[in-house]
Amino acid sequence: KRNFISYRQDESISGSRKDQIYSIYEDTKGILWIGTADGAFEFDPRIKSFKNFDLGLEAPGETYRRITSILQDNSGNLWFGTYWGLVKYNPVTQYRTHYLPAGLLPDGLLIRSL
């Protein structure tokens, strides 16, 4: 028989939009990256800890913070697909690179999968 563990977001993190999960990805170190309607979170199962992850987006409105997809490439970079475009994150240097700012995206285009 398997046990199922349920995790809830930190009560100090307000907003129901964080409860709307669009993507979950486990990286090579076992960290779960969770894309929500209001940004991203990382969950470390070893210490059972959630942390808000700042993508560094200065987006015009709430819908642009929606993380619709997450992927890790062969170099270890994490890629986040958003309504704002793409964000590449290097976990070693913690450097973020933004691609396709809103002015370059046609209306109605969003990154659904990577």
ABEGO torsion letter per residue (X at the ends): XBBBBBBBBBAABBEAAAABBABBBBBAAGBBBBBBAAEBBBBBAAAGBBBBBBAGBBBBEAAAABBABBBBBAAGBBBBBBAAEBBBBBAAAGBBBBBGBAAABBBGBBBABX
